[in-house]
């Protein structure tokens, strides 16, 4: 049996994988941010969390969920950019980070396009109304009297 000597010190080279030098996984420490940046992002996350709770106390109607999701998206972006160091990554990493978001957008668009074409419940669906707690006796469900 022959013995393969790996000049790069990586076991994967013996299995037909080519070792590609990357800037992201070199021996240096990469981008090092000062603690003040992390402190500012932490404070921003706290403020946005308080703002989210404040939005739940106010009545914006159907816009409450939209506002809360917008604030949550800003918080997720801050975490991804600074704590996960996405801000300092190469374009390839950005593509891998953004692609699932694009897929999510396509799926959500499909839901919004499909939703208006759904049939509205008719009389048959109304006859099978959910059973309320008022119509449950001795552990057995009874039909509602209309």
N, C-alpha and C positions, 0 to 999 in steps of 0.2 A: 504494500500500500504506500502510495506516495504521500508525503506530508507537504501541505501548502503553507508557505510562509506569507503572512500578511504584513506588508510594509507599512500599512496605515494603522495597525493595531486594532482594526475593527473586524469582528467575526463575520459580519454580513458580506464582506468582499469575497469570501470563499464560496458564497452561494449565488454568485452571478449578479449581485447588486453593485452598482457603481457608487463609490463614495464621492459625494459632491460637496465641495467646500461651501459652507454657508456663512454668511455674516451673522445670522441669528444665533447659531449654536457654536460660537468660537470659545476660546478659553478666556476671553476678557469678560468683564462684568456687564457689558452692554450699556444701555442708557441708565444712568443713575440720577434720579430726581431728588431734589432737596426735600427734606421733611416738611418744609413750609407748604409745598404744593399739596402733599397728602393731607395736611391739616386743613387747608382751604377747601379741598374737595370733600373732606369729612364734614366740615361745617355746612357746605352747600347741600350735601345729602341730608343732613339733619333739618335744615331749613325747608328743603323740598318735602321731607316727610311731614313736618308740621303743617306745611301748606296743603298737602294731600288730606290730612285729617281735618283741616279747616274747611276744605271744599265739601267734605261730607256733612258738615254742620249747616251749610247753606243749601238752599233749594234752587238749583239751576235747571230743574226738570230733567229731561232726557240728556242734557249736556253734562250732568255730574260724572257719568262714566267716561265720557270723552275727555273731560278735563283731568280726571284722575289718571287715565291711561296716558295722556300727554305728559303729565308730570312724571309718571313711572318710566316713560321712554327716555326722558331727560336724565333721570337717575341711572338707568341702565347704560346710557351712552357715557356718562361720567365714569362709571365703574369700568366699562370696557376700555375707554381711552386712557385712563390714568392708572388704575390699579392693575389692569391686565396689560398695560403698556402697549396697547394697540396703536396709540398715537405715534409711536416711534418705530413701528414695524414697516417692512417693505410692502410693496404693492401686492405681491402674491398672498401674503397673510391677510390683507384687506379683502381680497377677492374671496378667500375662504370664510371670512367673517360676514361679508355682506350677502353672499349667495343664499344662505338660508333665509335671510330677511326678505329677499326678492321672492323666493318660493312661498313664504308666508303671505306676502302681499298678493301673489297670484291666487292662492287658495282663498284668501279673504275676498278678493274681487269676484271669484267664482260664486261664493256664497251670496254676495250682494246682488249679483246678476240673476242668480237662480231664485232668490227669495220672492220677488214679485210674481213669479209664475206658479207659486204654490197655491193649491186650492184652499179656499176658506172653508172652515168647518160648516157643514150643513146641519139639517135637523137630526140626522142619524147620530152625528157626533155629540149633539147637545143632549140626546136621550141617554147617552152613556156618561153623564156628568160625574165627576169624582165624588166619592162619598165623604161627607163632612163628619166631624166628630159628634155632631148632634144626632146623627142617624145610626150610631153604633150602640147597641144594647147588649149587655152581658157578654161582650167579646165577640158577638156576631154582627155582621153588617146587615142592615135592612135597607130596602129601597126607599128613596126619598119620596114623600107624598107631595105631589105638585097640585 
